[in-house]
Amino acid sequence: MNAIINGGVHSISNSRRSSKSKNTRSNAAKKERNTTMTTKDTEATKGKLSTATAVRRRPTTSKGNSPVLCISDNKLISNKLKKQILINTCDLIDFGGNSWILEGNSQNITYAIKAITTTDIRKNKGEIKIMQKASKLLERNKTRHFVKIFDYFICSDNKLLLDDGTELSFNILMIMKRYRGHIVGLLFDDSIQLDLKKNIYAQVYLSLLSYHYFFNLLHNDAKPANFFYEVRGEYEEDQYYKYVIIINGIKYEVYLLAGKYHVVIGDYGESMISGDKSELTKDFAIIEEIGLKNRFFSVAGAIDKNDPKFKALTPYQQYVFDIIHSTDLFDMVPKQNVIKTYYINTDQKMFGGRRKLK
């Protein structure tokens, strides 16, 4: 990822101040301001909980903030959430090449804590920036298929000892929404009906399409293990989500049953900028192969690929059009009980700009 969160750069004027009195007054003013700030900080911290007696925690999202000690006595304090989170050291939720997912609890709410060890802070800051934008899109109800991040920390060389004696080293922490798990277990569970698996797989495609639409990035690691789910507590059997997918200015409406499982796409760390939108079809390769091989969906019909309207589409649009019309994943029959409508525009260019709808 080339995306970097800038830490704030201040320009310095080249003009010289020859007046000694101006410098004297400036220094005196600075001294007065510093004294005032120190007094205010001291008063503000009275009666408040500190992370540790020797370490003063401050949010690492602040500009120019240096790495800090993130976890002390298995506790993590988030100023953004205004909470102290207790890390569960009994077991790992999941792990990857250079990261571990742990469980954190605070006030009867469970969080997923992602601990990362990295030598490329810029790359991980790029992932954090994507997650921050994804969270804003979720809050604005523009999509329902991304992972939510609550806070993050750039840490000094932190270590966490698990109950089994395993020692984890990390220098980045993320506090995220806790999901039940990845969809692999659901897809290969023989007790789950095929229609439900098809619904899950349709959400996988919708998640990827949403990612491409909102970020114009190649996810570059789209596999079932990177799609997560949560179980919806209460839902009606006949409620639907409507997705308006725009292809070459034409709106195609597809309907998804608002069922038991809600699927999101995660792990954005391998995302890449691509100059050609046709390259985004690479994200579908593994998903399509696994889906067809295990019959999570099937080809229901064929489209006329010699049709001039089809030929006028870009390679990416042709793929999306084909998936919508040729497979049994998407229901295009209008439904009455639609609880929410979402938009996905394939006409959006790689670096901004959208075509007017026909």
C-alpha positions in Angstrom: 0.0 0.0 0.0 1.2 3.4 -0.9 -1.3 5.1 1.4 0.4 6.8 4.3 -1.0 8.8 7.2 1.1 11.9 7.4 2.3 12.9 10.8 2.0 16.6 10.2 4.8 18.7 8.7 5.3 22.4 9.5 7.0 24.8 7.1 9.6 27.2 8.4 9.9 30.7 7.1 13.2 31.8 5.7 12.8 35.4 6.9 15.1 36.6 9.6 14.1 38.6 12.7 16.8 41.1 13.4 15.1 42.6 16.4 16.4 41.2 19.7 13.4 42.5 21.5 11.0 40.5 19.4 12.9 37.3 20.1 12.9 38.1 23.8 9.1 38.7 23.8 8.5 35.5 21.8 10.5 33.4 24.1 8.8 34.8 27.1 5.4 34.2 25.5 6.3 30.5 24.8 7.5 30.1 28.4 4.2 31.4 29.6 2.2 29.2 27.3 4.2 26.1 28.3 3.7 26.9 32.0 0.0 27.4 31.5 -0.4 24.1 29.5 1.6 22.2 32.2 -0.7 23.6 34.9 -3.8 22.6 32.9 -2.6 19.1 32.2 -1.8 18.6 35.9 -5.3 19.8 36.9 -7.0 17.6 34.2 -5.3 14.4 35.3 -6.4 14.7 38.9 -8.7 11.9 39.9 -8.4 10.1 36.6 -7.2 6.5 35.9 -3.7 6.2 34.4 -2.5 3.2 32.4 0.5 2.7 34.6 2.4 4.7 37.2 5.5 5.1 35.1 3.8 5.5 31.7 1.5 8.2 30.5 -0.8 6.9 27.7 -1.9 9.2 25.0 -3.9 8.3 21.8 -1.5 7.4 19.1 -3.8 8.8 16.5 -2.5 12.3 17.5 0.0 13.8 15.1 3.6 13.5 15.9 3.0 11.0 18.7 5.9 8.6 19.4 5.4 4.9 20.2 4.2 4.1 23.7 3.6 1.2 26.0 0.2 0.0 24.9 -0.6 -2.9 27.3 0.2 -2.9 31.0 -0.9 -5.8 33.3 -3.0 -7.2 30.4 -5.0 -4.0 30.3 -5.4 -1.5 27.4 -6.8 2.0 27.7 -8.6 3.6 24.8 -9.1 7.3 25.2 -11.3 7.3 22.1 -13.6 4.7 23.6 -13.1 6.1 27.1 -12.7 2.5 28.3 -10.2 0.2 29.9 -10.1 -3.1 28.1 -9.0 -6.4 29.7 -7.1 -8.6 27.3 -8.0 -12.3 27.5 -4.7 -14.2 27.6 -6.3 -17.7 27.7 -6.4 -18.3 24.0 -6.0 -16.7 20.5 -9.0 -16.1 18.3 -6.9 -16.4 15.2 -3.4 -15.7 13.8 -1.7 -14.9 10.6 1.9 -14.5 9.3 2.8 -11.5 11.5 -0.4 -10.9 13.5 -2.5 -12.3 16.3 -6.2 -11.8 17.1 -7.0 -11.7 20.8 -10.2 -11.0 22.7 -10.7 -8.0 24.8 -13.6 -7.3 27.2 -15.0 -4.1 28.7 -18.4 -3.3 30.3 -19.9 -6.5 28.9 -18.7 -5.7 25.4 -16.3 -8.0 23.6 -13.7 -6.6 21.1 -11.2 -8.2 18.7 -7.7 -7.0 19.5 -5.3 -7.3 16.5 -1.6 -7.3 17.5 0.8 -6.9 14.7 4.6 -7.1 14.5 6.0 -5.2 11.5 9.0 -3.4 10.2 6.9 -1.5 7.6 4.8 0.9 9.7 3.7 2.8 6.6 2.0 -0.3 5.1 0.0 -0.9 8.3 -0.9 2.7 8.5 -2.3 2.3 5.0 -4.5 -0.5 6.2 -5.6 1.5 9.2 -6.6 4.4 7.0 -8.8 2.1 4.9 -10.4 0.7 8.0 -11.1 4.2 9.3 -12.8 5.2 6.1 -14.7 1.8 6.1 -15.9 2.6 9.6 -17.3 6.0 8.5 -19.1 4.3 5.6 -20.7 1.9 8.1 -21.7 4.7 10.4 -23.3 6.5 7.5 -25.1 3.3 6.5 -23.6 3.4 3.0 -22.6 -0.3 3.2 -22.8 -3.3 5.6 -19.9 -5.4 4.4 -16.7 -3.9 6.1 -14.9 -4.5 9.4 -15.3 -1.7 11.9 -12.2 -0.3 13.8 -12.7 1.7 17.0 -9.1 2.7 17.8 -5.5 1.9 17.1 -2.1 2.3 18.7 1.5 2.5 17.5 3.4 0.8 20.3 6.9 0.5 21.6 8.3 -3.0 21.7 5.4 -4.5 23.6 5.2 -8.1 24.8 2.2 -10.1 26.0 2.5 -13.4 27.8 -0.4 -15.9 27.2 -1.5 -18.4 29.8 0.2 -21.3 27.9 3.6 -19.5 28.1 3.6 -18.1 24.5 5.1 -14.7 24.3 3.7 -12.3 21.7 5.7 -9.3 20.5 4.0 -6.5 18.6 4.3 -2.8 17.7 0.8 -2.1 16.4 -2.6 -2.7 18.1 -6.1 -2.4 16.6 -9.4 -2.5 18.5 -12.0 -3.9 16.2 -15.5 -5.2 16.2 -15.6 -8.9 17.3 -17.1 -11.2 14.7 -18.1 -14.8 15.3 -15.4 -16.2 12.9 -14.6 -16.6 9.2 -17.0 -18.1 6.8 -15.0 -21.3 6.1 -16.6 -23.2 8.9 -20.1 -22.3 7.7 -19.5 -23.1 4.0 -18.2 -26.6 4.8 -20.7 -27.4 7.5 -23.0 -30.2 6.2 -25.8 -29.2 8.5 -26.2 -25.8 6.8 -28.6 -25.8 3.9 -27.4 -24.9 0.4 -29.7 -21.9 0.1 -28.1 -20.4 3.2 -24.6 -21.1 1.8 -25.6 -19.4 -1.4 -26.8 -16.4 0.6 -23.4 -16.3 2.3 -21.5 -16.5 -1.0 -23.7 -13.8 -2.5 -22.6 -11.5 0.3 -18.9 -12.4 -0.4 -19.3 -11.1 -3.9 -21.2 -8.0 -2.7 -18.5 -7.3 -0.2 -15.8 -7.4 -2.9 -17.9 -5.2 -5.2 -18.4 -2.7 -2.4 -14.7 -2.7 -1.6 -13.9 -2.0 -5.2 -16.5 0.7 -5.5 -15.6 2.6 -2.3 -11.8 2.2 -2.4 -10.8 1.6 -6.0 -8.2 -0.9 -4.7 -7.3 -4.5 -5.5 -7.9 -6.3 -2.2 -5.2 -8.8 -3.2 -6.0 -11.4 -0.5 -9.7 -12.3 -1.2 -10.2 -15.8 0.1 -12.9 -17.3 2.3 -10.7 -17.1 5.4 -10.7 -13.3 5.1 -14.5 -13.0 5.1 -16.1 -12.9 8.5 -19.6 -13.3 9.8 -21.8 -12.5 12.7 -25.1 -14.1 13.6 -28.1 -11.8 13.5 -30.2 -12.2 16.7 -33.6 -11.2 15.4 -34.7 -11.1 11.8 -37.9 -11.6 9.7 -38.1 -14.5 7.3 -39.3 -12.3 4.4 -37.1 -9.2 4.7 -34.7 -8.3 1.9 -31.8 -6.0 1.2 -31.8 -4.4 -2.3 -28.5 -3.7 -4.1 -28.6 -1.3 -7.1 -25.6 -2.2 -9.2 -24.8 0.3 -11.9 -23.2 -0.9 -15.0 -22.5 1.4 -17.9 -25.2 3.8 -16.6 -27.9 1.2 -16.3 -29.3 0.2 -12.9 -29.6 -3.5 -12.1 -31.5 -4.3 -9.0 -30.7 -7.5 -7.1 -32.3 -8.7 -3.8 -30.7 -10.6 -0.9 -32.7 -12.3 1.8 -31.8 -10.7 5.2 -31.0 -14.0 6.8 -29.2 -15.4 9.8 -25.7 -14.6 8.8 -24.1 -11.2 8.0 -20.8 -11.3 6.1 -18.0 -8.7 5.9 -14.7 -8.5 4.2 -11.6 -8.0 6.3 -7.7 -8.0 6.2 -7.0 -5.0 4.0 -3.2 -5.1 4.5 -2.3 -6.5 1.1 -4.4 -4.0 -0.9 -2.8 -2.4 -3.9 -3.4 0.6 -6.1 -4.1 -0.5 -9.7 -4.1 1.8 -12.8 -6.3 -0.5 -14.7 -9.7 -1.4 -13.3 -9.8 -4.7 -15.2 -7.1 -5.9 -12.8 -9.7 -5.9 -10.0 -11.2 -9.1 -11.5 -8.2 -10.9 -9.9 -9.9 -10.6 -6.6 -12.7 -12.9 -7.8 -10.4 -15.7 -9.0 -10.1 -17.8 -5.8 -13.7 -17.0 -4.7 -15.1 -18.2 -8.0 -12.9 -21.3 -8.2 -13.9 -22.5 -4.6 -17.5 -21.6 -5.1 -18.0 -23.6 -8.3 -15.8 -26.5 -7.2 -17.8 -26.9 -4.0 -21.1 -26.1 -5.6 -21.8 -23.1 -3.3 -23.4 -21.6 -6.5 -23.8 -22.7 -10.1 -24.2 -21.3 -13.6 -27.9 -20.9 -14.2 -27.8 -19.6 -17.7 -25.7 -18.1 -20.4 -25.7 -14.5 -21.7 -25.1 -13.4 -25.2 -21.5 -12.2 -25.1 -21.7 -11.1 -28.8 -24.4 -8.6 -27.9 -23.1 -5.0 -28.8 -24.3 -3.8 -25.4 -22.2 -6.4 -23.6 -19.1 -5.7 -25.8 -19.4 -2.1 -24.9 -18.7 -2.9 -21.3 -15.2 -2.8 -19.7 -13.7 -6.2 -18.7 -14.6 -5.5 -15.1 -18.1 -4.6 -16.0 -18.5 -7.7 -18.2 -17.5 -9.9 -15.2 -19.9 -8.2 -12.9 -22.7 -8.4 -15.5 -22.0 -12.1 -16.1 -22.0 -12.9 -12.3 -25.4 -11.2 -11.9 -27.1 -12.7 -14.9 -25.5 -16.1 -15.3 -25.4 -17.5 -11.8 -28.0 -18.4 -9.3 -26.5 -16.2 -6.6 -28.6 -13.1 -7.2 -32.4 -12.8 -7.2 -33.5 -10.1 -9.6 -37.3 -10.5 -9.0 -38.6 -7.4 -7.2 -39.5 -7.8 -3.5 -41.9 -5.9 -1.4 -40.4 -6.0 2.0 -37.1 -4.2 1.4 -35.5 -2.9 4.6 -32.5 -1.1 3.1 -31.1 -0.2 -0.3 -27.4 0.0 -1.1 -25.6 1.3 -4.3 -22.6 -0.1 -6.1 -21.3 1.9 -9.1 -19.0 0.0 -11.5 -18.8 3.1 -13.7 -16.5 4.9 -11.2 -13.1 5.5 -12.6 -9.9 4.3 -10.9 -8.9 7.7 -9.8 -12.2 9.4 -9.3 -15.1 10.6 -11.5 -18.4 8.9 -12.2 -20.6 8.8 -15.3 -24.1 10.1 -15.3 -26.8 7.5 -15.0 -29.0 6.8 -18.0 
